[in-house]
């Protein structure tokens, strides 16, 4: 070292030492500042590169990302839709085509190409289970059923489902996922292109409520694990009511076999299976986080009304057994619903209990997605929203649904600083209206807003149409009497809750946009646009941002 600096002036020596320190510490700093969840007020938010991040996302069709050639026409379409995040499957069978031999090139290329297009990635691990089945397990796993056993139905038939009660199944899946995270860290840590992981996909048991493999049957005869019982006893007062009702029937028994603690029947079968699915998934997740501690979530295929466990994918992270999942998977950061069910608010309400943040990783691509994106991000202050098969038909013009989503995502990009500033402070709300829900009431500060669909008020040219397009909006309170409206198809009436005798008027309304973060007025709205000062509104074909202030008069 002395020879290195001999004859060098002090300033040059200090510069070299500083440069060496920066080079040495840069990887540590980059790795320490990884994507993570952070509590803001009473809400969670995702932090990427040290800043709040809102996932304006879309999930690719199952096979689209299986080759880079397939992705060539997709990247431009994703940008045209104004996405900032893409949910991309990673297939175990392609990652590890031969046991112990890993092919990372596809994953690395996807990360690098996403980075070129200024897109973030959520990696969906299609490992042991994808839509309940083990269709994406490698051939060397599938053909060796003695080493990698299958789940059994109640009648004893083998299923296209790897049993979670096999140590060999767990170790093989875990090792592949761990290798994926290790390699992802190498190409991602300095850039944070991959921001979130989903281990497995829509876990669930079919066609029986639980697995009847001999190893599963043995576990079912044993006592409920102490880890689960301790969690349930500790959190007894805060358990979700659907689960608590099952346990209550046995007098909240705290020790015994599964049937002694929870009773005989399908609910117990599902609870048993949920715990071991959760334990399996948690061990996979924990192994991955040891390599690269990206946040992780698990998604659920929602059960249909009146369907019994096994008629739907039993034992996934569903609301009525989410307590069991939380007990069995402490390394999972949150749980998410996949929507092919029209009851959006009902299910979302169930998922945000106990502080679980809402993220919609998969929603059927239909004419409701634009309105629901606004509602999810406004009402629930969701981490993000993601329609499924977002690429649709690459190379063709955007259809009407895609155009509406693109406009909504553009508006959400613009108002994101307002959402970040007011997150978790009860200053943000959302509206979702359709033919069934024609009116909604929300409260912000001293004001109550009654939101109606502009169809319902007869102001739309096709107001009498049988098929109404859903409408949605976000309201943000930025002052005592100042608000922003972002959305379409919604009309607002206002009253002051502290002074109900007074009439509320619109002092000023501007339609505009945020350009480089600065509010720019496009039109000052009055007359017909505000119904002569009585409503804030925009029609279904008018995705817009408005800033308005209110006042009272006797």
TORPASE-786259 format. One record per residue (C-alpha): residue number from 1; x, y, z. Coordinates in nm, 2 decimals. Example, Ala and Ser with C-alpha at 12.3 -4.5 7.8 and 13.67 -1.06 7.14 Angstrom:
<pts>
PT; 1; 1.23; -0.45; 0.78 $
PT; 2; 1.37; -0.11; 0.71 $
</pts>
This chain:
<pts>
PT; 1; 0.00; 0.00; 0.00 $
PT; 2; 0.29; 0.24; 0.09 $
PT; 3; 0.45; 0.17; -0.25 $
PT; 4; 0.12; 0.24; -0.42 $
PT; 5; 0.09; 0.59; -0.27 $
PT; 6; 0.46; 0.68; -0.28 $
PT; 7; 0.52; 1.01; -0.45 $
PT; 8; 0.15; 1.09; -0.48 $
PT; 9; 0.01; 1.42; -0.35 $
PT; 10; -0.24; 1.42; -0.06 $
PT; 11; -0.54; 1.53; -0.27 $
PT; 12; -0.49; 1.25; -0.53 $
PT; 13; -0.44; 1.00; -0.25 $
PT; 14; -0.77; 1.10; -0.08 $
PT; 15; -0.95; 1.08; -0.41 $
PT; 16; -0.84; 0.73; -0.48 $
PT; 17; -0.93; 0.62; -0.13 $
PT; 18; -1.28; 0.77; -0.16 $
PT; 19; -1.32; 0.60; -0.50 $
PT; 20; -1.22; 0.26; -0.35 $
PT; 21; -1.46; 0.31; -0.07 $
PT; 22; -1.75; 0.38; -0.31 $
PT; 23; -1.67; 0.08; -0.53 $
PT; 24; -1.65; -0.14; -0.22 $
PT; 25; -1.97; -0.03; -0.06 $
PT; 26; -2.19; 0.02; -0.36 $
PT; 27; -2.31; -0.34; -0.38 $
PT; 28; -2.39; -0.34; -0.01 $
PT; 29; -2.59; -0.02; -0.04 $
PT; 30; -2.78; -0.15; -0.35 $
PT; 31; -2.87; -0.48; -0.18 $
PT; 32; -2.97; -0.31; 0.15 $
PT; 33; -3.22; -0.08; -0.03 $
PT; 34; -3.44; -0.35; -0.18 $
PT; 35; -3.82; -0.33; -0.26 $
PT; 36; -4.02; -0.36; 0.06 $
PT; 37; -4.35; -0.28; 0.23 $
PT; 38; -4.39; 0.02; 0.45 $
PT; 39; -4.67; 0.13; 0.68 $
PT; 40; -4.79; 0.48; 0.60 $
PT; 41; -5.08; 0.60; 0.83 $
PT; 42; -5.31; 0.31; 0.84 $
PT; 43; -5.22; 0.17; 0.50 $
PT; 44; -4.93; -0.03; 0.36 $
PT; 45; -4.73; 0.09; 0.05 $
PT; 46; -4.47; -0.07; -0.17 $
PT; 47; -4.14; 0.11; -0.18 $
PT; 48; -3.91; 0.07; -0.48 $
PT; 49; -3.57; 0.25; -0.51 $
PT; 50; -3.66; 0.43; -0.19 $
PT; 51; -3.98; 0.58; -0.33 $
PT; 52; -4.35; 0.49; -0.30 $
PT; 53; -4.45; 0.27; -0.59 $
PT; 54; -4.81; 0.21; -0.72 $
PT; 55; -4.84; -0.10; -0.95 $
PT; 56; -5.04; 0.00; -1.26 $
PT; 57; -5.00; -0.35; -1.38 $
PT; 58; -5.11; -0.63; -1.61 $
PT; 59; -5.06; -1.00; -1.60 $
PT; 60; -4.94; -1.18; -1.92 $
PT; 61; -5.12; -1.48; -2.05 $
PT; 62; -4.97; -1.81; -1.92 $
PT; 63; -4.75; -1.89; -2.22 $
PT; 64; -4.66; -1.55; -2.35 $
PT; 65; -4.34; -1.51; -2.16 $
PT; 66; -4.22; -1.87; -2.25 $
PT; 67; -3.98; -1.73; -2.52 $
PT; 68; -3.84; -1.39; -2.59 $
PT; 69; -3.96; -1.42; -2.95 $
PT; 70; -4.32; -1.44; -2.82 $
PT; 71; -4.26; -1.12; -2.62 $
PT; 72; -4.13; -0.91; -2.91 $
PT; 73; -4.47; -0.76; -3.01 $
PT; 74; -4.58; -0.74; -2.65 $
PT; 75; -4.34; -0.48; -2.51 $
PT; 76; -4.47; -0.19; -2.72 $
PT; 77; -4.83; -0.28; -2.64 $
PT; 78; -4.76; -0.28; -2.26 $
PT; 79; -4.62; 0.08; -2.30 $
PT; 80; -4.92; 0.18; -2.51 $
PT; 81; -5.15; 0.07; -2.22 $
PT; 82; -4.95; 0.29; -1.98 $
PT; 83; -4.84; 0.01; -1.76 $
PT; 84; -4.55; 0.05; -1.52 $
PT; 85; -4.55; -0.32; -1.40 $
PT; 86; -4.59; -0.66; -1.56 $
PT; 87; -4.67; -0.98; -1.39 $
PT; 88; -4.46; -1.25; -1.56 $
PT; 89; -4.47; -1.63; -1.50 $
PT; 90; -4.14; -1.82; -1.44 $
PT; 91; -4.18; -2.18; -1.52 $
PT; 92; -4.01; -2.45; -1.32 $
PT; 93; -4.00; -2.68; -1.62 $
PT; 94; -3.80; -2.42; -1.82 $
PT; 95; -3.58; -2.30; -1.53 $
PT; 96; -3.47; -2.66; -1.44 $
PT; 97; -3.53; -2.88; -1.74 $
PT; 98; -3.28; -3.14; -1.60 $
PT; 99; -3.24; -3.19; -1.23 $
PT; 100; -2.97; -2.96; -1.10 $
PT; 101; -2.91; -2.79; -1.43 $
PT; 102; -3.06; -2.44; -1.44 $
PT; 103; -3.14; -2.23; -1.75 $
PT; 104; -3.14; -1.87; -1.64 $
PT; 105; -3.12; -1.70; -1.97 $
PT; 106; -3.49; -1.65; -2.03 $
PT; 107; -3.54; -1.49; -1.68 $
PT; 108; -3.24; -1.27; -1.72 $
PT; 109; -3.35; -1.15; -2.07 $
PT; 110; -3.70; -1.07; -1.94 $
PT; 111; -3.56; -0.86; -1.66 $
PT; 112; -3.32; -0.68; -1.90 $
PT; 113; -3.58; -0.62; -2.16 $
PT; 114; -3.83; -0.49; -1.90 $
PT; 115; -3.57; -0.25; -1.78 $
PT; 116; -3.52; -0.12; -2.13 $
PT; 117; -3.89; -0.04; -2.15 $
PT; 118; -3.89; 0.12; -1.81 $
PT; 119; -4.12; -0.15; -1.67 $
PT; 120; -4.11; -0.33; -1.33 $
PT; 121; -4.17; -0.70; -1.30 $
PT; 122; -4.36; -0.92; -1.05 $
PT; 123; -4.24; -1.28; -1.09 $
PT; 124; -4.50; -1.55; -1.06 $
PT; 125; -4.33; -1.88; -0.96 $
PT; 126; -4.52; -2.16; -1.15 $
PT; 127; -4.35; -2.42; -0.93 $
PT; 128; -4.53; -2.71; -0.76 $
PT; 129; -4.87; -2.56; -0.82 $
PT; 130; -5.03; -2.35; -1.09 $
PT; 131; -5.41; -2.32; -1.07 $
PT; 132; -5.40; -2.61; -0.82 $
PT; 133; -5.23; -2.85; -1.07 $
PT; 134; -4.86; -2.93; -1.11 $
PT; 135; -4.86; -2.88; -1.48 $
PT; 136; -4.54; -2.67; -1.48 $
PT; 137; -4.33; -2.91; -1.28 $
PT; 138; -4.03; -3.05; -1.49 $
PT; 139; -4.06; -3.38; -1.67 $
PT; 140; -3.81; -3.54; -1.44 $
PT; 141; -4.05; -3.47; -1.15 $
PT; 142; -4.37; -3.57; -1.33 $
PT; 143; -4.24; -3.91; -1.45 $
PT; 144; -4.09; -4.02; -1.11 $
PT; 145; -4.41; -4.05; -0.91 $
PT; 146; -4.24; -4.28; -0.65 $
PT; 147; -3.99; -4.01; -0.56 $
PT; 148; -4.22; -3.72; -0.62 $
PT; 149; -4.57; -3.84; -0.51 $
PT; 150; -4.90; -3.71; -0.61 $
PT; 151; -5.20; -3.60; -0.40 $
PT; 152; -5.48; -3.85; -0.37 $
PT; 153; -5.85; -3.80; -0.39 $
PT; 154; -6.09; -3.94; -0.13 $
PT; 155; -6.14; -4.24; -0.36 $
PT; 156; -5.77; -4.29; -0.38 $
PT; 157; -5.70; -4.17; -0.73 $
PT; 158; -5.38; -3.99; -0.80 $
PT; 159; -5.42; -3.63; -0.91 $
PT; 160; -5.21; -3.40; -1.13 $
PT; 161; -5.11; -3.23; -0.80 $
PT; 162; -4.79; -3.28; -0.61 $
PT; 163; -4.87; -3.36; -0.25 $
PT; 164; -4.73; -3.10; 0.00 $
PT; 165; -4.67; -3.39; 0.25 $
PT; 166; -4.36; -3.51; 0.06 $
PT; 167; -4.02; -3.39; 0.17 $
PT; 168; -3.88; -3.47; -0.18 $
PT; 169; -4.14; -3.25; -0.34 $
PT; 170; -4.07; -2.96; -0.10 $
PT; 171; -3.69; -2.99; -0.14 $
PT; 172; -3.70; -2.99; -0.52 $
PT; 173; -3.94; -2.70; -0.55 $
PT; 174; -3.76; -2.50; -0.27 $
PT; 175; -3.42; -2.55; -0.43 $
PT; 176; -3.54; -2.43; -0.77 $
PT; 177; -3.71; -2.12; -0.62 $
PT; 178; -3.40; -2.05; -0.41 $
PT; 179; -3.18; -2.06; -0.72 $
PT; 180; -3.42; -1.83; -0.90 $
PT; 181; -3.39; -1.57; -0.63 $
PT; 182; -3.01; -1.61; -0.61 $
PT; 183; -2.98; -1.54; -0.99 $
PT; 184; -3.24; -1.26; -0.98 $
PT; 185; -3.04; -1.08; -0.72 $
PT; 186; -2.74; -1.08; -0.94 $
PT; 187; -2.91; -0.91; -1.23 $
PT; 188; -3.16; -0.70; -1.03 $
PT; 189; -3.02; -0.57; -0.70 $
PT; 190; -2.87; -0.26; -0.85 $
PT; 191; -3.17; -0.17; -1.05 $
PT; 192; -3.48; -0.31; -0.88 $
PT; 193; -3.66; -0.42; -1.19 $
PT; 194; -3.81; -0.72; -1.01 $
PT; 195; -4.01; -0.57; -0.72 $
PT; 196; -4.23; -0.86; -0.59 $
PT; 197; -4.25; -1.24; -0.59 $
PT; 198; -4.55; -1.47; -0.60 $
PT; 199; -4.45; -1.82; -0.49 $
PT; 200; -4.68; -2.08; -0.65 $
PT; 201; -5.01; -1.99; -0.81 $
PT; 202; -5.37; -2.03; -0.70 $
PT; 203; -5.29; -2.32; -0.46 $
PT; 204; -5.58; -2.55; -0.39 $
PT; 205; -5.69; -2.91; -0.36 $
PT; 206; -5.92; -3.08; -0.61 $
PT; 207; -6.15; -3.28; -0.64 $
PT; 208; -6.15; -3.35; -0.26 $
PT; 209; -6.14; -3.10; 0.02 $
PT; 210; -5.81; -3.25; 0.14 $
PT; 211; -5.53; -3.48; 0.03 $
PT; 212; -5.57; -3.85; 0.11 $
PT; 213; -5.21; -3.95; 0.04 $
PT; 214; -5.09; -4.19; 0.31 $
PT; 215; -4.86; -3.93; 0.45 $
PT; 216; -5.15; -3.68; 0.46 $
PT; 217; -5.37; -3.94; 0.64 $
PT; 218; -5.10; -3.99; 0.90 $
PT; 219; -5.08; -3.62; 0.97 $
PT; 220; -5.45; -3.59; 0.99 $
PT; 221; -5.46; -3.85; 1.27 $
PT; 222; -5.20; -3.65; 1.47 $
PT; 223; -5.26; -3.36; 1.70 $
PT; 224; -5.29; -3.01; 1.56 $
PT; 225; -4.94; -2.86; 1.55 $
PT; 226; -4.86; -2.65; 1.85 $
PT; 227; -4.75; -2.36; 1.62 $
PT; 228; -5.10; -2.33; 1.48 $
PT; 229; -5.28; -2.37; 1.82 $
PT; 230; -5.05; -2.11; 1.98 $
PT; 231; -5.13; -1.86; 1.70 $
PT; 232; -5.50; -1.92; 1.72 $
PT; 233; -5.51; -1.89; 2.10 $
PT; 234; -5.31; -1.57; 2.10 $
PT; 235; -5.52; -1.41; 1.83 $
PT; 236; -5.85; -1.56; 1.94 $
PT; 237; -6.03; -1.22; 1.97 $
PT; 238; -5.92; -1.10; 1.63 $
PT; 239; -5.99; -1.41; 1.42 $
PT; 240; -6.21; -1.37; 1.11 $
PT; 241; -6.57; -1.46; 1.21 $
PT; 242; -6.61; -1.74; 0.95 $
PT; 243; -6.31; -1.93; 1.10 $
PT; 244; -6.40; -1.85; 1.46 $
PT; 245; -6.75; -1.99; 1.41 $
PT; 246; -6.60; -2.33; 1.31 $
PT; 247; -6.37; -2.34; 1.61 $
PT; 248; -6.64; -2.22; 1.84 $
PT; 249; -6.85; -2.53; 1.78 $
PT; 250; -6.59; -2.74; 1.98 $
PT; 251; -6.57; -2.48; 2.26 $
PT; 252; -6.24; -2.34; 2.12 $
PT; 253; -6.06; -2.65; 2.22 $
PT; 254; -5.69; -2.58; 2.23 $
PT; 255; -5.55; -2.93; 2.20 $
PT; 256; -5.62; -3.26; 2.02 $
PT; 257; -5.64; -3.41; 1.67 $
PT; 258; -5.78; -3.21; 1.38 $
PT; 259; -6.13; -3.35; 1.43 $
PT; 260; -6.12; -3.31; 1.80 $
PT; 261; -6.02; -2.94; 1.78 $
PT; 262; -6.24; -2.84; 1.48 $
PT; 263; -6.50; -3.11; 1.45 $
PT; 264; -6.57; -3.36; 1.17 $
PT; 265; -6.65; -3.25; 0.82 $
PT; 266; -6.54; -3.06; 0.52 $
PT; 267; -6.45; -2.74; 0.71 $
PT; 268; -6.19; -2.94; 0.91 $
PT; 269; -6.06; -3.11; 0.60 $
PT; 270; -6.00; -2.77; 0.44 $
PT; 271; -5.84; -2.62; 0.76 $
PT; 272; -5.60; -2.91; 0.78 $
PT; 273; -5.51; -2.88; 0.41 $
PT; 274; -5.47; -2.50; 0.44 $
PT; 275; -5.22; -2.53; 0.72 $
PT; 276; -4.99; -2.77; 0.53 $
PT; 277; -5.02; -2.58; 0.20 $
PT; 278; -4.92; -2.27; 0.40 $
PT; 279; -4.63; -2.44; 0.57 $
PT; 280; -4.50; -2.58; 0.24 $
PT; 281; -4.53; -2.24; 0.06 $
PT; 282; -4.37; -2.06; 0.36 $
PT; 283; -4.07; -2.28; 0.35 $
PT; 284; -4.02; -2.22; -0.02 $
PT; 285; -4.06; -1.84; 0.04 $
PT; 286; -3.82; -1.83; 0.34 $
PT; 287; -3.56; -2.01; 0.13 $
PT; 288; -3.59; -1.76; -0.14 $
PT; 289; -3.58; -1.46; 0.10 $
PT; 290; -3.25; -1.59; 0.24 $
PT; 291; -3.10; -1.53; -0.11 $
PT; 292; -3.29; -1.21; -0.19 $
PT; 293; -3.55; -1.08; 0.05 $
PT; 294; -3.80; -0.94; -0.20 $
PT; 295; -4.16; -0.91; -0.06 $
PT; 296; -4.38; -1.21; -0.14 $
PT; 297; -4.76; -1.27; -0.17 $
PT; 298; -4.98; -1.56; -0.24 $
PT; 299; -5.29; -1.55; -0.46 $
PT; 300; -5.62; -1.73; -0.44 $
PT; 301; -5.88; -1.86; -0.68 $
PT; 302; -6.21; -1.74; -0.52 $
PT; 303; -6.47; -2.00; -0.42 $
PT; 304; -6.81; -1.99; -0.59 $
PT; 305; -7.13; -1.93; -0.40 $
PT; 306; -7.27; -2.24; -0.24 $
PT; 307; -6.97; -2.45; -0.36 $
PT; 308; -6.82; -2.70; -0.12 $
PT; 309; -6.44; -2.74; -0.06 $
PT; 310; -6.31; -2.96; -0.35 $
PT; 311; -6.58; -2.82; -0.58 $
PT; 312; -6.36; -2.51; -0.58 $
PT; 313; -5.98; -2.53; -0.51 $
PT; 314; -5.99; -2.61; -0.14 $
PT; 315; -5.75; -2.47; 0.11 $
PT; 316; -5.60; -2.18; -0.08 $
PT; 317; -5.56; -1.85; 0.10 $
PT; 318; -5.93; -1.77; 0.11 $
PT; 319; -6.09; -1.53; 0.36 $
PT; 320; -6.26; -1.79; 0.57 $
PT; 321; -5.93; -1.98; 0.64 $
PT; 322; -5.69; -1.69; 0.60 $
PT; 323; -5.61; -1.71; 0.98 $
PT; 324; -5.47; -2.06; 0.92 $
PT; 325; -5.26; -1.93; 0.63 $
PT; 326; -5.13; -1.64; 0.84 $
PT; 327; -5.03; -1.89; 1.12 $
PT; 328; -4.86; -2.12; 0.88 $
PT; 329; -4.68; -1.87; 0.65 $
PT; 330; -4.51; -1.59; 0.85 $
PT; 331; -4.27; -1.52; 0.56 $
PT; 332; -4.56; -1.43; 0.32 $
PT; 333; -4.62; -1.05; 0.33 $
PT; 334; -4.98; -1.04; 0.21 $
PT; 335; -5.26; -1.24; 0.04 $
PT; 336; -5.45; -1.15; -0.28 $
PT; 337; -5.77; -1.24; -0.46 $
PT; 338; -5.79; -1.33; -0.83 $
PT; 339; -6.12; -1.20; -0.97 $
PT; 340; -6.34; -1.40; -1.20 $
PT; 341; -6.62; -1.32; -0.96 $
PT; 342; -6.84; -1.01; -1.01 $
PT; 343; -6.87; -0.93; -0.64 $
PT; 344; -6.56; -0.71; -0.64 $
PT; 345; -6.63; -0.50; -0.33 $
PT; 346; -6.76; -0.80; -0.12 $
PT; 347; -6.44; -1.00; -0.17 $
PT; 348; -6.21; -0.70; -0.15 $
PT; 349; -6.37; -0.61; 0.19 $
PT; 350; -6.29; -0.96; 0.31 $
PT; 351; -5.93; -0.94; 0.21 $
PT; 352; -5.84; -0.61; 0.38 $
PT; 353; -5.94; -0.74; 0.72 $
PT; 354; -5.66; -0.76; 0.99 $
PT; 355; -5.45; -0.51; 0.80 $
PT; 356; -5.39; -0.72; 0.49 $
PT; 357; -5.32; -0.47; 0.20 $
PT; 358; -5.52; -0.52; -0.12 $
PT; 359; -5.35; -0.61; -0.44 $
PT; 360; -5.54; -0.74; -0.73 $
PT; 361; -5.29; -0.95; -0.93 $
PT; 362; -5.54; -1.10; -1.17 $
PT; 363; -5.88; -0.97; -1.29 $
PT; 364; -6.08; -1.10; -1.59 $
PT; 365; -6.02; -0.87; -1.88 $
PT; 366; -6.37; -0.72; -1.93 $
PT; 367; -6.54; -0.38; -1.94 $
PT; 368; -6.52; -0.33; -1.57 $
PT; 369; -6.14; -0.32; -1.53 $
PT; 370; -6.09; 0.06; -1.57 $
PT; 371; -6.36; 0.15; -1.32 $
PT; 372; -6.24; -0.12; -1.07 $
PT; 373; -5.88; 0.00; -1.10 $
PT; 374; -5.99; 0.35; -0.98 $
PT; 375; -6.21; 0.20; -0.71 $
PT; 376; -5.94; -0.03; -0.57 $
PT; 377; -5.67; 0.24; -0.56 $
PT; 378; -5.91; 0.50; -0.43 $
PT; 379; -6.13; 0.31; -0.18 $
PT; 380; -5.88; 0.06; -0.05 $
PT; 381; -5.56; 0.25; -0.14 $
PT; 382; -5.45; -0.07; -0.30 $
PT; 383; -5.09; -0.16; -0.38 $
PT; 384; -5.19; -0.21; -0.74 $
PT; 385; -5.43; -0.35; -1.00 $
PT; 386; -5.36; -0.60; -1.28 $
PT; 387; -5.60; -0.74; -1.55 $
PT; 388; -5.52; -1.08; -1.68 $
PT; 389; -5.39; -1.15; -2.03 $
PT; 390; -5.31; -0.78; -2.06 $
PT; 391; -5.14; -0.82; -2.40 $
PT; 392; -5.46; -0.94; -2.57 $
PT; 393; -5.38; -0.93; -2.94 $
PT; 394; -5.04; -0.77; -2.99 $
PT; 395; -5.00; -0.57; -3.31 $
PT; 396; -5.37; -0.47; -3.34 $
PT; 397; -5.52; -0.14; -3.24 $
PT; 398; -5.63; -0.11; -2.88 $
PT; 399; -6.00; -0.19; -2.84 $
PT; 400; -6.24; 0.02; -2.64 $
PT; 401; -6.17; -0.16; -2.31 $
PT; 402; -5.80; -0.13; -2.36 $
PT; 403; -5.83; 0.24; -2.45 $
PT; 404; -6.03; 0.31; -2.14 $
PT; 405; -5.77; 0.13; -1.92 $
PT; 406; -5.49; 0.31; -2.08 $
PT; 407; -5.65; 0.65; -2.01 $
PT; 408; -5.72; 0.55; -1.65 $
PT; 409; -5.36; 0.44; -1.60 $
PT; 410; -5.24; 0.76; -1.75 $
PT; 411; -5.45; 0.96; -1.51 $
PT; 412; -5.33; 0.75; -1.22 $
PT; 413; -4.97; 0.82; -1.32 $
PT; 414; -5.05; 1.19; -1.31 $
PT; 415; -5.22; 1.19; -0.96 $
PT; 416; -4.97; 0.95; -0.80 $
PT; 417; -4.79; 1.23; -0.61 $
PT; 418; -5.13; 1.33; -0.46 $
PT; 419; -5.20; 0.97; -0.37 $
PT; 420; -4.86; 0.93; -0.21 $
PT; 421; -4.89; 1.25; 0.00 $
PT; 422; -5.23; 1.16; 0.14 $
PT; 423; -5.20; 0.79; 0.18 $
PT; 424; -5.33; 0.64; 0.49 $
PT; 425; -5.47; 0.97; 0.62 $
PT; 426; -5.84; 0.91; 0.53 $
PT; 427; -5.82; 1.18; 0.26 $
PT; 428; -5.87; 0.94; -0.04 $
PT; 429; -6.18; 0.76; -0.15 $
PT; 430; -6.31; 0.57; -0.45 $
PT; 431; -6.64; 0.52; -0.63 $
PT; 432; -6.76; 0.22; -0.83 $
PT; 433; -7.10; 0.23; -1.00 $
PT; 434; -7.29; 0.00; -1.23 $
PT; 435; -7.65; -0.09; -1.31 $
PT; 436; -7.69; -0.26; -0.98 $
PT; 437; -7.50; 0.00; -0.77 $
PT; 438; -7.64; 0.32; -0.90 $
PT; 439; -7.55; 0.54; -0.61 $
PT; 440; -7.28; 0.56; -0.34 $
PT; 441; -7.21; 0.79; -0.04 $
PT; 442; -6.86; 0.88; 0.07 $
PT; 443; -6.73; 1.12; 0.33 $
PT; 444; -6.41; 1.33; 0.32 $
PT; 445; -6.35; 1.58; 0.59 $
PT; 446; -6.66; 1.78; 0.66 $
PT; 447; -6.82; 1.69; 0.33 $
PT; 448; -7.05; 1.41; 0.23 $
PT; 449; -7.06; 1.32; -0.14 $
PT; 450; -7.34; 1.14; -0.31 $
PT; 451; -7.21; 0.98; -0.63 $
PT; 452; -7.44; 0.88; -0.90 $
PT; 453; -7.39; 0.73; -1.24 $
PT; 454; -7.44; 0.98; -1.52 $
PT; 455; -7.65; 0.72; -1.70 $
PT; 456; -7.89; 0.71; -1.40 $
PT; 457; -7.93; 1.09; -1.42 $
PT; 458; -8.03; 1.07; -1.78 $
PT; 459; -7.74; 1.29; -1.90 $
PT; 460; -7.57; 1.04; -2.12 $
PT; 461; -7.68; 1.00; -2.49 $
PT; 462; -7.74; 0.63; -2.43 $
PT; 463; -7.88; 0.66; -2.08 $
PT; 464; -8.16; 0.42; -2.16 $
PT; 465; -7.92; 0.15; -2.28 $
PT; 466; -7.96; -0.19; -2.11 $
PT; 467; -7.59; -0.25; -2.09 $
PT; 468; -7.44; 0.02; -1.87 $
PT; 469; -7.07; 0.07; -1.87 $
PT; 470; -6.94; 0.07; -1.51 $
PT; 471; -6.81; 0.40; -1.39 $
PT; 472; -6.54; 0.48; -1.14 $
PT; 473; -6.36; 0.77; -0.98 $
PT; 474; -6.11; 0.87; -0.71 $
PT; 475; -6.16; 1.17; -0.48 $
PT; 476; -5.86; 1.32; -0.30 $
PT; 477; -5.90; 1.59; -0.03 $
PT; 478; -5.61; 1.84; -0.05 $
PT; 479; -5.75; 2.12; 0.17 $
PT; 480; -6.04; 2.19; 0.40 $
PT; 481; -6.26; 2.25; 0.10 $
PT; 482; -6.04; 2.16; -0.19 $
PT; 483; -6.06; 1.83; -0.38 $
PT; 484; -5.94; 1.65; -0.69 $
PT; 485; -6.17; 1.42; -0.89 $
PT; 486; -6.02; 1.16; -1.13 $
PT; 487; -6.24; 0.93; -1.32 $
PT; 488; -6.53; 0.89; -1.56 $
PT; 489; -6.91; 0.84; -1.56 $
PT; 490; -6.96; 0.98; -1.21 $
PT; 491; -7.16; 1.28; -1.09 $
PT; 492; -7.12; 1.42; -0.74 $
PT; 493; -7.36; 1.61; -0.51 $
PT; 494; -7.23; 1.76; -0.19 $
PT; 495; -7.34; 1.86; 0.16 $
PT; 496; -7.16; 1.99; 0.46 $
PT; 497; -7.20; 1.75; 0.76 $
PT; 498; -7.11; 2.02; 1.02 $
PT; 499; -7.35; 2.27; 0.87 $
PT; 500; -7.64; 2.06; 0.71 $
PT; 501; -7.87; 2.36; 0.68 $
PT; 502; -7.63; 2.54; 0.45 $
PT; 503; -7.63; 2.47; 0.08 $
PT; 504; -7.30; 2.37; -0.07 $
PT; 505; -7.19; 2.54; -0.39 $
PT; 506; -6.89; 2.50; -0.63 $
PT; 507; -6.66; 2.79; -0.59 $
PT; 508; -6.44; 2.69; -0.88 $
PT; 509; -6.38; 2.39; -1.10 $
PT; 510; -6.08; 2.34; -1.33 $
PT; 511; -6.02; 2.05; -1.57 $
PT; 512; -5.65; 1.99; -1.63 $
PT; 513; -5.35; 1.76; -1.61 $
PT; 514; -5.03; 1.72; -1.42 $
PT; 515; -4.73; 1.79; -1.65 $
PT; 516; -4.39; 1.73; -1.49 $
PT; 517; -4.57; 1.72; -1.15 $
PT; 518; -4.73; 2.07; -1.20 $
PT; 519; -5.10; 2.12; -1.23 $
PT; 520; -5.19; 2.28; -1.56 $
PT; 521; -5.54; 2.40; -1.63 $
PT; 522; -5.70; 2.30; -1.96 $
PT; 523; -6.05; 2.44; -1.90 $
PT; 524; -6.24; 2.64; -1.64 $
PT; 525; -6.56; 2.44; -1.60 $
PT; 526; -6.90; 2.61; -1.54 $
PT; 527; -7.25; 2.62; -1.69 $
PT; 528; -7.35; 2.29; -1.84 $
PT; 529; -7.02; 2.12; -1.74 $
PT; 530; -7.11; 2.16; -1.37 $
PT; 531; -7.49; 2.15; -1.41 $
PT; 532; -7.50; 2.52; -1.34 $
PT; 533; -7.29; 2.48; -1.03 $
PT; 534; -7.47; 2.18; -0.88 $
PT; 535; -7.25; 1.88; -0.96 $
PT; 536; -6.89; 1.77; -1.03 $
PT; 537; -6.91; 1.52; -1.31 $
PT; 538; -6.76; 1.36; -1.62 $
PT; 539; -6.92; 1.13; -1.87 $
PT; 540; -6.83; 0.77; -1.94 $
PT; 541; -6.62; 0.86; -2.24 $
PT; 542; -6.44; 1.14; -2.05 $
PT; 543; -6.16; 1.01; -1.83 $
PT; 544; -6.05; 1.34; -1.67 $
PT; 545; -5.89; 1.51; -1.37 $
PT; 546; -6.07; 1.80; -1.21 $
PT; 547; -5.97; 2.03; -0.92 $
PT; 548; -6.26; 2.19; -0.74 $
PT; 549; -6.33; 2.40; -0.43 $
PT; 550; -6.65; 2.42; -0.24 $
PT; 551; -6.83; 2.68; -0.03 $
PT; 552; -7.15; 2.72; 0.17 $
PT; 553; -7.43; 2.97; 0.15 $
PT; 554; -7.76; 3.01; 0.33 $
</pts>
